[in-house]
Every structure is written in structure tokens, then in C-alpha cells.
């Protein structure tokens, strides 16, 4: 379930999925830092302010095979 950032922010430094908006919307892999900015999870680089994070979602559990 997607959580709007105006309702609740994720735990600091937790890798999550985010919905990004800038001319269109897409999903990215990110974390929220103690400096109150968003960072790409794969590189640690700050996400530019023109790319608006509008919602986030916890990562799913990893695949464990067919049961």
C-alpha cells in the first residue's frame, strides 16, 4: 500500500520504493535521510528537488521459492 508523504514519512535510512513526479510519474528505489532529503538507494546521491517524491512503500519480502 502506497503511503503519501504528507501522511507519514518512512523510517530514516530505510530502503523503500518511492513514487516520483516530474512531468510524469515513475517508481524508484530510495531512502529518506536525517538531513530531511531523499537519496537514491543504489548510489546514495540526493534526489534533485525538482523530482517530487509524492508517496512511498516498504519493499516486499524476497522471493523464497515455490512452496
Secondary structure, DSSP 8 states (H G I E B T S, - for coil): --EETTT----TT--EEEEEESSSEEEEEEEE-TTS-EEETTT--B--TTSEEEEEEE---------
